[in-house]
Amino acid sequence: MQPIIPVSIIIPNYNYARFLERSIDSALEQDHADVEVIVVDDASQDNSTTIMKSYGDRILACPREKNGGHAAAFNTGFAASSGKIVLFLDADDYLYPTAVSTIVDIWDAATAQVQSRLHIVDERQRIKDVFPLPELPFDSGDVMPKLLHKGRYQTTVTSGLAFDRATLESIMPIPEPEFRQGADGYLATLAPLYGHVQSIDECVGAYRIHGANHSVFGEKLAERARWRVSHDFRRMEALSGQASEIGVTIVPSDTVRHDPVHLEERLASLCADQSRHPVAGDSRLALGAAGAVASLEMTASLRRRAVLAAWFLSVGLLPRKMAMAVLSWKLDASSRPAFLTRLSKTIRHAMG
């Protein structure tokens, strides 16, 4: 009989009291036999700590005296954990009861990270979609060639990720000022240096989209784009440093120029607020052309790649006001005219 693998679920929380119980309950309800649940409160100003206390010794509560952000909460939780497999579950998300057992079932000695799809739900837990989209295949196995080529591989967000403890011990603590937000991006970028990435196509939990989380900006498109562009550069700097430290590879300096996701955000930043754009010397035409080329290299259907390449070229070539409208329609679904929403769904199904 195989020994039961101990698993830690770490829930970082900041002012998410209205979602916290659902998140904690989902971690406690796992059907795997050995799961510890650690809740890190990052100096919340709501009643989060009261909710944590109500669970008694069913959870390990780690309240922080001073707010430190995403990375600080991850670091605090990991230091208190003991599991061989470690999950970080955002406090506004939740797992399904079989999530951990599904992850454990595919785990092997070469695994550094397991990634899973999540249902996108609203504040009332109504399922709206799947993340990442089912028609976008995960990258699995040795993803380092793709990561080195374009600075990204097809992965997911915090609550859909599970990590090998030895891998985390090699890349943590996460730099806290640099990754006050987006600590999951740091982990998913560095973990492949230490082993394979395994993928689960079924949804193991729910990723909640609401007005208060970092996934929704609405009219703050430029702010979102600037943050994501800067976050990509910080990820690449961390990857380069870690790779150099262990002497395994060299990260090309122009890596992100091959990443359509990065180029999309760079175009958004440049179009929306050129005066605060973080990359000097960028032009819409050059970014649009680079984006079109990068789109055609994607792992996706030919139709999807062609449509995205055409989108990049249109944003690069159209007058700024028209380019901004086209860009907003893609990056902010709420800004789309109704006919475009219907059209995008039709195109999506056609390109699946």
C-alpha positions in Angstrom: 0.0 0.0 0.0 1.4 3.4 -1.0 1.9 5.9 1.8 -0.6 8.8 1.8 1.1 12.0 0.5 0.7 14.9 3.0 -0.8 18.0 1.3 -0.9 21.7 2.5 -3.5 24.1 1.4 -2.5 27.7 2.1 -5.2 30.4 1.9 -3.8 33.9 1.8 -6.5 36.4 2.8 -6.9 40.2 2.9 -10.3 41.7 3.5 -12.2 38.8 1.9 -14.3 37.9 4.9 -17.4 37.6 2.7 -15.7 34.8 0.8 -13.4 33.3 3.4 -15.7 30.7 4.9 -16.5 29.2 1.5 -12.8 29.0 0.7 -11.8 27.4 4.1 -14.7 25.0 4.0 -13.7 23.8 0.6 -10.2 23.1 1.8 -11.5 21.2 4.9 -13.9 19.1 2.8 -11.2 17.5 0.6 -11.6 13.7 0.3 -7.8 13.2 0.5 -6.9 11.8 3.9 -3.9 14.0 4.8 -4.6 17.7 4.3 -3.5 20.6 6.5 -5.3 23.9 6.0 -3.3 27.1 6.8 -5.0 30.5 6.6 -2.8 33.6 6.5 -4.5 36.9 7.2 -2.5 39.8 5.8 -3.7 42.4 8.4 -7.3 42.5 7.2 -9.5 45.4 8.4 -12.8 43.4 8.2 -13.9 40.5 10.4 -11.6 37.9 8.7 -9.8 37.0 12.0 -13.1 36.4 13.7 -14.0 33.9 11.0 -10.6 32.2 11.3 -11.0 31.8 15.1 -14.4 30.1 14.6 -12.6 27.1 13.0 -10.5 26.5 16.2 -7.8 23.9 15.6 -9.3 22.7 12.4 -7.0 25.2 10.7 -3.7 26.7 11.4 -4.2 30.4 11.6 -1.3 32.7 10.7 -2.3 36.4 11.3 0.2 38.9 10.1 0.6 42.1 12.1 1.5 44.3 9.0 0.0 44.0 5.5 2.7 42.8 3.1 0.9 41.7 0.0 0.6 38.5 -2.0 4.2 37.3 -1.7 4.5 38.0 2.0 1.3 36.0 2.7 2.6 33.1 0.5 5.9 33.2 2.4 4.3 33.2 5.8 2.0 30.3 4.9 4.8 28.2 3.4 7.0 28.7 6.4 4.2 27.2 8.6 3.4 24.3 6.3 4.7 20.7 6.1 3.0 19.1 3.1 4.9 17.4 0.3 2.5 19.0 -2.1 1.5 22.6 -1.5 -1.5 24.5 -2.9 -2.1 28.2 -2.6 -5.8 28.9 -2.6 -6.9 32.5 -3.0 -9.4 33.4 -0.3 -12.1 34.4 -2.8 -11.8 31.1 -4.7 -12.7 27.5 -3.6 -11.9 23.9 -4.5 -14.1 21.0 -5.3 -13.9 18.1 -2.8 -11.9 15.9 -5.2 -9.3 18.5 -6.1 -6.5 17.3 -4.0 -7.0 13.6 -4.7 -7.1 14.4 -8.5 -3.8 16.2 -8.2 -2.2 13.4 -6.1 -3.4 10.8 -8.6 -1.2 12.2 -11.4 1.8 13.2 -9.2 5.1 11.5 -9.9 8.7 11.8 -8.9 9.5 14.2 -11.7 6.6 16.6 -11.0 7.4 20.2 -9.9 4.0 21.6 -10.6 0.5 20.5 -11.4 -1.9 22.9 -13.1 -5.7 22.5 -13.5 -8.6 24.3 -15.1 -11.0 26.3 -12.9 -14.6 27.3 -13.4 -15.0 31.1 -13.6 -17.9 32.0 -11.2 -19.5 35.3 -10.1 -20.0 36.5 -6.6 -23.0 34.2 -6.3 -21.0 31.2 -7.4 -22.8 30.9 -10.8 -20.5 29.3 -13.4 -19.8 31.7 -16.3 -16.9 30.0 -18.1 -13.7 28.0 -17.7 -10.2 29.3 -17.1 -8.0 28.9 -19.1 -10.4 28.4 -22.1 -10.8 24.8 -23.0 -9.7 25.5 -26.5 -6.3 26.7 -25.3 -4.3 23.5 -24.5 -2.0 23.5 -21.4 1.7 23.2 -21.9 3.0 20.1 -20.1 6.1 18.2 -19.4 9.4 20.1 -19.8 8.1 23.6 -20.5 11.5 25.3 -20.3 12.0 25.6 -24.1 8.7 27.5 -24.4 9.4 29.6 -21.3 12.8 30.6 -22.6 11.5 31.4 -26.0 8.6 33.7 -25.1 8.7 34.1 -21.3 5.4 32.3 -20.8 3.7 28.9 -21.2 0.0 28.0 -21.0 -0.7 27.8 -17.3 -3.3 29.1 -14.9 -3.8 31.2 -11.8 -3.1 30.7 -8.1 -6.0 28.4 -7.1 -5.3 26.0 -10.0 -1.7 25.4 -9.1 0.0 22.8 -6.9 3.7 22.7 -6.2 6.3 20.2 -5.1 7.7 21.2 -1.6 11.3 20.6 -2.6 10.8 22.9 -5.6 9.3 25.6 -3.4 12.2 25.3 -1.0 14.5 26.1 -3.9 12.7 29.2 -5.1 11.2 30.7 -1.9 10.9 33.0 -0.2 9.3 35.1 -2.9 10.8 38.6 -3.2 8.1 40.6 -1.4 8.4 44.2 -2.7 8.7 42.9 -6.3 5.7 40.5 -6.1 3.3 42.3 -3.8 0.8 41.2 -6.4 1.1 38.3 -8.7 3.2 35.9 -6.5 1.7 33.0 -8.4 3.3 34.3 -11.5 6.7 34.1 -9.8 6.2 30.5 -8.7 4.8 29.2 -12.0 7.7 30.9 -13.8 10.5 29.4 -11.7 9.1 26.0 -10.8 9.7 24.5 -14.2 13.5 24.9 -13.6 13.2 22.0 -11.1 10.9 19.4 -12.9 8.0 18.7 -15.1 4.6 20.5 -15.3 1.6 18.1 -15.3 -1.8 19.3 -16.4 -5.4 18.4 -15.5 -8.1 19.5 -18.0 -11.0 19.0 -15.7 -12.0 21.9 -13.4 -10.9 21.2 -9.8 -12.3 24.4 -8.3 -13.8 27.8 -8.9 -12.0 31.1 -9.7 -14.3 33.9 -8.6 -14.4 37.1 -10.7 -15.7 40.2 -8.8 -15.3 43.9 -8.6 -12.7 43.9 -5.8 -10.1 41.4 -7.1 -7.0 42.1 -9.2 -8.6 40.3 -12.2 -11.1 43.1 -12.8 -10.2 46.7 -13.6 -12.9 47.8 -16.0 -12.0 51.4 -16.9 -8.5 51.0 -15.4 -7.3 49.3 -18.5 -4.1 51.4 -18.7 -3.2 50.7 -15.0 -3.8 47.0 -15.5 -1.7 46.9 -18.6 1.2 48.8 -17.0 1.2 46.4 -14.0 1.2 43.3 -16.2 4.0 44.6 -18.4 6.1 45.4 -15.4 5.2 42.1 -13.8 6.4 40.2 -16.8 9.8 42.0 -16.6 10.0 41.1 -12.9 9.2 37.5 -13.7 11.9 37.3 -16.4 14.5 39.0 -14.0 13.7 36.4 -11.3 13.9 33.5 -13.9 17.2 34.8 -15.2 18.6 35.1 -11.7 17.5 31.7 -10.6 18.7 30.0 -13.8 22.1 31.7 -13.4 22.3 30.6 -9.8 21.9 26.9 -10.5 23.8 27.2 -13.8 21.3 25.5 -16.1 20.5 27.9 -18.8 20.6 31.5 -20.1 17.4 33.5 -20.5 17.4 35.5 -23.8 17.1 39.3 -23.2 14.3 39.7 -25.8 12.2 36.7 -24.6 8.9 38.6 -24.0 9.0 39.9 -27.6 7.7 36.5 -28.6 4.8 36.5 -26.1 1.4 37.6 -27.5 0.0 38.1 -24.0 2.8 40.4 -23.0 2.6 42.3 -26.4 -1.1 42.7 -26.0 -0.7 44.4 -22.6 2.2 46.5 -23.9 0.0 47.8 -26.8 -2.8 48.5 -24.3 -0.4 50.5 -22.1 1.0 52.5 -25.0 -2.4 53.2 -26.5 -4.2 54.1 -23.3 -1.6 56.3 -21.7 1.6 56.8 -23.6 3.0 59.3 -21.1 3.1 56.6 -18.4 4.1 53.7 -20.6 6.9 51.8 -18.9 9.0 50.9 -22.1 10.7 53.7 -23.8 11.0 53.5 -27.6 7.9 51.4 -28.2 5.7 52.0 -31.2 2.2 50.6 -32.0 3.4 49.5 -35.4 6.4 47.6 -34.1 4.4 46.0 -31.3 1.5 45.1 -33.6 3.9 43.4 -36.0 5.7 41.5 -33.3 2.3 40.5 -31.9 1.2 39.2 -35.2 4.3 37.1 -35.6 4.0 35.8 -32.0 0.4 34.9 -32.6 1.2 32.6 -35.5 3.6 30.7 -33.2 1.0 29.9 -30.6 -0.3 26.4 -29.8 -3.8 26.9 -31.0 -6.0 26.4 -34.1 -4.9 28.1 -37.3 -8.1 30.2 -37.3 -7.5 31.4 -33.7 -3.9 32.3 -34.6 -4.9 34.2 -37.7 -7.7 36.2 -36.0 -5.3 37.2 -33.2 -2.6 38.2 -35.7 -5.1 40.3 -37.6 -6.2 42.0 -34.3 -2.6 42.9 -33.5 -2.1 44.4 -37.0 -5.3 46.4 -36.8 -4.3 47.9 -33.4 -0.9 48.7 -34.8 -2.1 50.3 -37.9 -5.4 52.0 -37.2 -5.7 55.6 -36.0 -5.2 55.8 -32.3 -8.9 56.4 -31.4 -10.1 53.4 -33.5 -7.2 51.3 -32.2 -8.1 52.0 -28.6 -11.7 50.9 -29.3 -10.6 47.6 -30.9 -8.1 47.0 -28.1 -10.7 47.7 -25.3 -13.2 45.4 -26.9 -10.8 42.5 -26.6 -9.3 43.3 -23.1 -12.5 44.5 -21.4 -15.6 42.4 -22.4 -17.9 44.9 -20.7 -16.9 47.6 -23.2 -18.1 45.6 -26.2 -21.2 46.4 -28.2 -23.8 43.6 -27.9 -23.3 42.5 -31.5 -19.5 42.1 -30.9 -20.2 40.0 -27.8 -22.4 37.7 -29.9 -19.8 37.6 -32.7 -16.9 36.8 -30.3 -18.9 33.8 -28.9 -19.5 32.6 -32.4 -15.8 32.9 -33.4 -14.7 31.2 -30.2 -16.9 28.2 -30.8 -15.7 28.1 -34.4 -12.1 28.1 -33.4 -12.4 25.6 -30.5 
